[in-house]
Amino acid sequence: MDEPDENKPPDDVMQARERVPGGTRRVPDAAFDLWLRRGLHQLYDGVANEVIPPELLRLIEQDRRK
């Protein structure tokens, strides 16, 4: 397994980069995107990982059969 490169930006920042004419790269809103993504994960990961109540699953299954 490769060792992480401390000088390499995180993958989510790398994905935010875009090509511009002349072959140079720029990171227009990478810092904001990273801040937003991390903030949303902090707020909602707990809720998204909660167990779905059996009654709700039953209602969803009933609706699918209609």
Jmol script that loads the backbone (N, CA, C; Angstrom):
load data "model"
ATOM      1  N   MET A   1       0.847  -1.189   0.000  1.00  0.00           N
ATOM      2  CA  MET A   1       0.000   0.000   0.000  1.00  0.00           C
ATOM      3  C   MET A   1       0.886   1.243   0.000  1.00  0.00           C
ATOM      4  N   ASP A   2       0.522   2.231  -0.798  1.00  0.00           N
ATOM      5  CA  ASP A   2       1.327   3.440  -0.906  1.00  0.00           C
ATOM      6  C   ASP A   2       1.170   4.310   0.319  1.00  0.00           C
ATOM      7  N   GLU A   3       2.242   4.971   0.676  1.00  0.00           N
ATOM      8  CA  GLU A   3       2.207   5.932   1.767  1.00  0.00           C
ATOM      9  C   GLU A   3       1.542   7.210   1.273  1.00  0.00           C
ATOM     10  N   PRO A   4       0.718   7.861   2.098  1.00  0.00           N
ATOM     11  CA  PRO A   4       0.103   9.127   1.659  1.00  0.00           C
ATOM     12  C   PRO A   4       1.156  10.208   1.479  1.00  0.00           C
ATOM     13  N   ASP A   5       0.999  11.008   0.448  1.00  0.00           N
ATOM     14  CA  ASP A   5       1.903  12.120   0.170  1.00  0.00           C
ATOM     15  C   ASP A   5       1.400  13.337   0.929  1.00  0.00           C
ATOM     16  N   GLU A   6       2.191  13.815   1.880  1.00  0.00           N
ATOM     17  CA  GLU A   6       1.765  14.941   2.717  1.00  0.00           C
ATOM     18  C   GLU A   6       1.619  16.226   1.916  1.00  0.00           C
ATOM     19  N   ASN A   7       2.272  16.315   0.758  1.00  0.00           N
ATOM     20  CA  ASN A   7       2.211  17.525  -0.055  1.00  0.00           C
ATOM     21  C   ASN A   7       1.070  17.506  -1.059  1.00  0.00           C
ATOM     22  N   LYS A   8       0.413  16.362  -1.208  1.00  0.00           N
ATOM     23  CA  LYS A   8      -0.681  16.224  -2.175  1.00  0.00           C
ATOM     24  C   LYS A   8      -1.990  16.676  -1.541  1.00  0.00           C
ATOM     25  N   PRO A   9      -2.778  17.502  -2.244  1.00  0.00           N
ATOM     26  CA  PRO A   9      -4.084  17.918  -1.699  1.00  0.00           C
ATOM     27  C   PRO A   9      -5.013  16.720  -1.552  1.00  0.00           C
ATOM     28  N   PRO A  10      -5.995  16.807  -0.644  1.00  0.00           N
ATOM     29  CA  PRO A  10      -6.963  15.711  -0.498  1.00  0.00           C
ATOM     30  C   PRO A  10      -7.709  15.466  -1.802  1.00  0.00           C
ATOM     31  N   ASP A  11      -8.242  14.246  -1.965  1.00  0.00           N
ATOM     32  CA  ASP A  11      -8.940  13.878  -3.198  1.00  0.00           C
ATOM     33  C   ASP A  11     -10.087  14.820  -3.527  1.00  0.00           C
ATOM     34  N   ASP A  12     -10.844  15.264  -2.509  1.00  0.00           N
ATOM     35  CA  ASP A  12     -11.979  16.133  -2.803  1.00  0.00           C
ATOM     36  C   ASP A  12     -11.532  17.486  -3.344  1.00  0.00           C
ATOM     37  N   VAL A  13     -10.352  17.942  -2.971  1.00  0.00           N
ATOM     38  CA  VAL A  13      -9.830  19.185  -3.534  1.00  0.00           C
ATOM     39  C   VAL A  13      -9.348  18.928  -4.957  1.00  0.00           C
ATOM     40  N   MET A  14      -8.710  17.788  -5.173  1.00  0.00           N
ATOM     41  CA  MET A  14      -8.236  17.447  -6.515  1.00  0.00           C
ATOM     42  C   MET A  14      -9.403  17.357  -7.489  1.00  0.00           C
ATOM     43  N   GLN A  15     -10.529  16.815  -7.059  1.00  0.00           N
ATOM     44  CA  GLN A  15     -11.688  16.690  -7.929  1.00  0.00           C
ATOM     45  C   GLN A  15     -12.294  18.052  -8.264  1.00  0.00           C
ATOM     46  N   ALA A  16     -12.088  19.032  -7.414  1.00  0.00           N
ATOM     47  CA  ALA A  16     -12.666  20.346  -7.647  1.00  0.00           C
ATOM     48  C   ALA A  16     -11.872  21.155  -8.671  1.00  0.00           C
ATOM     49  N   ARG A  17     -10.678  20.699  -8.991  1.00  0.00           N
ATOM     50  CA  ARG A  17      -9.858  21.426  -9.965  1.00  0.00           C
ATOM     51  C   ARG A  17     -10.457  21.301 -11.355  1.00  0.00           C
ATOM     52  N   GLU A  18     -10.260  22.313 -12.146  1.00  0.00           N
ATOM     53  CA  GLU A  18     -10.767  22.265 -13.516  1.00  0.00           C
ATOM     54  C   GLU A  18      -9.714  22.810 -14.456  1.00  0.00           C
ATOM     55  N   ARG A  19      -9.720  22.317 -15.682  1.00  0.00           N
ATOM     56  CA  ARG A  19      -8.777  22.777 -16.696  1.00  0.00           C
ATOM     57  C   ARG A  19      -9.197  24.142 -17.226  1.00  0.00           C
ATOM     58  N   VAL A  20      -8.225  24.967 -17.488  1.00  0.00           N
ATOM     59  CA  VAL A  20      -8.474  26.258 -18.116  1.00  0.00           C
ATOM     60  C   VAL A  20      -7.577  26.344 -19.348  1.00  0.00           C
ATOM     61  N   PRO A  21      -7.899  27.223 -20.290  1.00  0.00           N
ATOM     62  CA  PRO A  21      -7.071  27.350 -21.496  1.00  0.00           C
ATOM     63  C   PRO A  21      -5.605  27.563 -21.135  1.00  0.00           C
ATOM     64  N   GLY A  22      -4.730  26.954 -21.904  1.00  0.00           N
ATOM     65  CA  GLY A  22      -3.302  27.092 -21.665  1.00  0.00           C
ATOM     66  C   GLY A  22      -2.742  25.950 -20.835  1.00  0.00           C
ATOM     67  N   GLY A  23      -3.592  25.041 -20.399  1.00  0.00           N
ATOM     68  CA  GLY A  23      -3.132  23.865 -19.684  1.00  0.00           C
ATOM     69  C   GLY A  23      -2.887  24.082 -18.196  1.00  0.00           C
ATOM     70  N   THR A  24      -3.136  25.271 -17.695  1.00  0.00           N
ATOM     71  CA  THR A  24      -2.937  25.496 -16.265  1.00  0.00           C
ATOM     72  C   THR A  24      -4.162  25.012 -15.505  1.00  0.00           C
ATOM     73  N   ARG A  25      -4.031  24.862 -14.212  1.00  0.00           N
ATOM     74  CA  ARG A  25      -5.151  24.435 -13.384  1.00  0.00           C
ATOM     75  C   ARG A  25      -5.462  25.539 -12.381  1.00  0.00           C
ATOM     76  N   ARG A  26      -6.733  25.598 -12.012  1.00  0.00           N
ATOM     77  CA  ARG A  26      -7.131  26.530 -10.969  1.00  0.00           C
ATOM     78  C   ARG A  26      -8.131  25.844 -10.065  1.00  0.00           C
ATOM     79  N   VAL A  27      -8.249  26.309  -8.858  1.00  0.00           N
ATOM     80  CA  VAL A  27      -9.181  25.738  -7.889  1.00  0.00           C
ATOM     81  C   VAL A  27     -10.114  26.871  -7.477  1.00  0.00           C
ATOM     82  N   PRO A  28     -11.210  27.075  -8.248  1.00  0.00           N
ATOM     83  CA  PRO A  28     -12.033  28.254  -8.025  1.00  0.00           C
ATOM     84  C   PRO A  28     -12.741  28.274  -6.673  1.00  0.00           C
ATOM     85  N   ASP A  29     -13.473  27.239  -6.353  1.00  0.00           N
ATOM     86  CA  ASP A  29     -14.246  27.225  -5.126  1.00  0.00           C
ATOM     87  C   ASP A  29     -13.947  25.987  -4.293  1.00  0.00           C
ATOM     88  N   ALA A  30     -12.772  25.433  -4.439  1.00  0.00           N
ATOM     89  CA  ALA A  30     -12.440  24.183  -3.758  1.00  0.00           C
ATOM     90  C   ALA A  30     -12.524  24.337  -2.241  1.00  0.00           C
ATOM     91  N   ALA A  31     -12.057  25.439  -1.709  1.00  0.00           N
ATOM     92  CA  ALA A  31     -12.086  25.622  -0.252  1.00  0.00           C
ATOM     93  C   ALA A  31     -13.527  25.678   0.246  1.00  0.00           C
ATOM     94  N   PHE A  32     -14.383  26.405  -0.461  1.00  0.00           N
ATOM     95  CA  PHE A  32     -15.793  26.475  -0.063  1.00  0.00           C
ATOM     96  C   PHE A  32     -16.458  25.117  -0.195  1.00  0.00           C
ATOM     97  N   ASP A  33     -16.207  24.418  -1.311  1.00  0.00           N
ATOM     98  CA  ASP A  33     -16.797  23.099  -1.522  1.00  0.00           C
ATOM     99  C   ASP A  33     -16.383  22.132  -0.428  1.00  0.00           C
ATOM    100  N   LEU A  34     -15.118  22.161  -0.061  1.00  0.00           N
ATOM    101  CA  LEU A  34     -14.613  21.292   0.996  1.00  0.00           C
ATOM    102  C   LEU A  34     -15.270  21.637   2.332  1.00  0.00           C
ATOM    103  N   TRP A  35     -15.348  22.924   2.647  1.00  0.00           N
ATOM    104  CA  TRP A  35     -15.983  23.373   3.890  1.00  0.00           C
ATOM    105  C   TRP A  35     -17.444  22.939   3.932  1.00  0.00           C
ATOM    106  N   LEU A  36     -18.158  23.127   2.835  1.00  0.00           N
ATOM    107  CA  LEU A  36     -19.572  22.769   2.769  1.00  0.00           C
ATOM    108  C   LEU A  36     -19.763  21.261   2.918  1.00  0.00           C
ATOM    109  N   ARG A  37     -18.983  20.478   2.175  1.00  0.00           N
ATOM    110  CA  ARG A  37     -19.096  19.018   2.231  1.00  0.00           C
ATOM    111  C   ARG A  37     -18.844  18.510   3.647  1.00  0.00           C
ATOM    112  N   ARG A  38     -17.791  19.000   4.273  1.00  0.00           N
ATOM    113  CA  ARG A  38     -17.476  18.555   5.638  1.00  0.00           C
ATOM    114  C   ARG A  38     -18.550  18.991   6.626  1.00  0.00           C
ATOM    115  N   GLY A  39     -19.044  20.212   6.461  1.00  0.00           N
ATOM    116  CA  GLY A  39     -20.092  20.704   7.355  1.00  0.00           C
ATOM    117  C   GLY A  39     -21.375  19.899   7.232  1.00  0.00           C
ATOM    118  N   LEU A  40     -21.762  19.579   6.011  1.00  0.00           N
ATOM    119  CA  LEU A  40     -22.972  18.779   5.803  1.00  0.00           C
ATOM    120  C   LEU A  40     -22.812  17.377   6.375  1.00  0.00           C
ATOM    121  N   HIS A  41     -21.625  16.806   6.209  1.00  0.00           N
ATOM    122  CA  HIS A  41     -21.380  15.485   6.798  1.00  0.00           C
ATOM    123  C   HIS A  41     -21.482  15.542   8.319  1.00  0.00           C
ATOM    124  N   GLN A  42     -20.917  16.574   8.926  1.00  0.00           N
ATOM    125  CA  GLN A  42     -20.996  16.708  10.382  1.00  0.00           C
ATOM    126  C   GLN A  42     -22.434  16.820  10.858  1.00  0.00           C
ATOM    127  N   LEU A  43     -23.247  17.548  10.118  1.00  0.00           N
ATOM    128  CA  LEU A  43     -24.632  17.758  10.515  1.00  0.00           C
ATOM    129  C   LEU A  43     -25.526  16.546  10.282  1.00  0.00           C
ATOM    130  N   TYR A  44     -25.342  15.842   9.159  1.00  0.00           N
ATOM    131  CA  TYR A  44     -26.345  14.872   8.737  1.00  0.00           C
ATOM    132  C   TYR A  44     -25.901  13.412   8.713  1.00  0.00           C
ATOM    133  N   ASP A  45     -24.635  13.112   8.884  1.00  0.00           N
ATOM    134  CA  ASP A  45     -24.210  11.710   8.859  1.00  0.00           C
ATOM    135  C   ASP A  45     -24.877  10.901   9.963  1.00  0.00           C
ATOM    136  N   GLY A  46     -25.013  11.474  11.129  1.00  0.00           N
ATOM    137  CA  GLY A  46     -25.660  10.765  12.235  1.00  0.00           C
ATOM    138  C   GLY A  46     -27.090  10.382  11.903  1.00  0.00           C
ATOM    139  N   VAL A  47     -27.816  11.298  11.296  1.00  0.00           N
ATOM    140  CA  VAL A  47     -29.206  11.032  10.919  1.00  0.00           C
ATOM    141  C   VAL A  47     -29.254   9.993   9.803  1.00  0.00           C
ATOM    142  N   ALA A  48     -28.397  10.133   8.807  1.00  0.00           N
ATOM    143  CA  ALA A  48     -28.397   9.207   7.676  1.00  0.00           C
ATOM    144  C   ALA A  48     -28.024   7.788   8.101  1.00  0.00           C
ATOM    145  N   ASN A  49     -27.267   7.655   9.182  1.00  0.00           N
ATOM    146  CA  ASN A  49     -26.834   6.335   9.641  1.00  0.00           C
ATOM    147  C   ASN A  49     -27.784   5.702  10.648  1.00  0.00           C
ATOM    148  N   GLU A  50     -28.859   6.400  11.004  1.00  0.00           N
ATOM    149  CA  GLU A  50     -29.817   5.838  11.952  1.00  0.00           C
ATOM    150  C   GLU A  50     -30.566   4.667  11.321  1.00  0.00           C
ATOM    151  N   VAL A  51     -30.981   3.745  12.165  1.00  0.00           N
ATOM    152  CA  VAL A  51     -31.753   2.590  11.705  1.00  0.00           C
ATOM    153  C   VAL A  51     -33.163   3.055  11.341  1.00  0.00           C
ATOM    154  N   ILE A  52     -33.660   2.573  10.211  1.00  0.00           N
ATOM    155  CA  ILE A  52     -35.012   2.927   9.778  1.00  0.00           C
ATOM    156  C   ILE A  52     -35.995   2.081  10.586  1.00  0.00           C
ATOM    157  N   PRO A  53     -36.978   2.705  11.218  1.00  0.00           N
ATOM    158  CA  PRO A  53     -37.949   1.951  12.019  1.00  0.00           C
ATOM    159  C   PRO A  53     -38.710   0.933  11.167  1.00  0.00           C
ATOM    160  N   PRO A  54     -38.945  -0.259  11.716  1.00  0.00           N
ATOM    161  CA  PRO A  54     -39.647  -1.310  10.966  1.00  0.00           C
ATOM    162  C   PRO A  54     -41.014  -0.867  10.444  1.00  0.00           C
ATOM    163  N   GLU A  55     -41.730  -0.057  11.200  1.00  0.00           N
ATOM    164  CA  GLU A  55     -43.048   0.415  10.766  1.00  0.00           C
ATOM    165  C   GLU A  55     -42.930   1.259   9.489  1.00  0.00           C
ATOM    166  N   LEU A  56     -41.915   2.091   9.433  1.00  0.00           N
ATOM    167  CA  LEU A  56     -41.702   2.909   8.237  1.00  0.00           C
ATOM    168  C   LEU A  56     -41.336   2.028   7.042  1.00  0.00           C
ATOM    169  N   LEU A  57     -40.473   1.042   7.257  1.00  0.00           N
ATOM    170  CA  LEU A  57     -40.124   0.113   6.175  1.00  0.00           C
ATOM    171  C   LEU A  57     -41.360  -0.630   5.671  1.00  0.00           C
ATOM    172  N   ARG A  58     -42.227  -1.030   6.583  1.00  0.00           N
ATOM    173  CA  ARG A  58     -43.458  -1.727   6.203  1.00  0.00           C
ATOM    174  C   ARG A  58     -44.332  -0.831   5.330  1.00  0.00           C
ATOM    175  N   LEU A  59     -44.465   0.434   5.721  1.00  0.00           N
ATOM    176  CA  LEU A  59     -45.274   1.372   4.934  1.00  0.00           C
ATOM    177  C   LEU A  59     -44.692   1.592   3.533  1.00  0.00           C
ATOM    178  N   ILE A  60     -43.383   1.670   3.457  1.00  0.00           N
ATOM    179  CA  ILE A  60     -42.727   1.857   2.155  1.00  0.00           C
ATOM    180  C   ILE A  60     -42.978   0.645   1.267  1.00  0.00           C
ATOM    181  N   GLU A  61     -42.825  -0.553   1.832  1.00  0.00           N
ATOM    182  CA  GLU A  61     -43.070  -1.771   1.060  1.00  0.00           C
ATOM    183  C   GLU A  61     -44.517  -1.855   0.595  1.00  0.00           C
ATOM    184  N   GLN A  62     -45.454  -1.492   1.444  1.00  0.00           N
ATOM    185  CA  GLN A  62     -46.864  -1.495   1.046  1.00  0.00           C
ATOM    186  C   GLN A  62     -47.117  -0.544  -0.113  1.00  0.00           C
ATOM    187  N   ASP A  63     -46.503   0.618  -0.067  1.00  0.00           N
ATOM    188  CA  ASP A  63     -46.682   1.604  -1.125  1.00  0.00           C
ATOM    189  C   ASP A  63     -46.078   1.112  -2.446  1.00  0.00           C
ATOM    190  N   ARG A  64     -44.950   0.401  -2.383  1.00  0.00           N
ATOM    191  CA  ARG A  64     -44.324  -0.124  -3.583  1.00  0.00           C
ATOM    192  C   ARG A  64     -45.222  -1.119  -4.308  1.00  0.00           C
ATOM    193  N   ARG A  65     -45.981  -1.873  -3.561  1.00  0.00           N
ATOM    194  CA  ARG A  65     -46.835  -2.915  -4.145  1.00  0.00           C
ATOM    195  C   ARG A  65     -48.050  -2.335  -4.848  1.00  0.00           C
ATOM    196  N   LYS A  66     -48.373  -1.093  -4.610  1.00  0.00           N
ATOM    197  CA  LYS A  66     -49.566  -0.479  -5.221  1.00  0.00           C
ATOM    198  C   LYS A  66     -49.350  -0.185  -6.681  1.00  0.00           C
TER     199      LYS A  66
END
end "model"
wireframe off; spacefill off
backbone 0.3
color backbone group
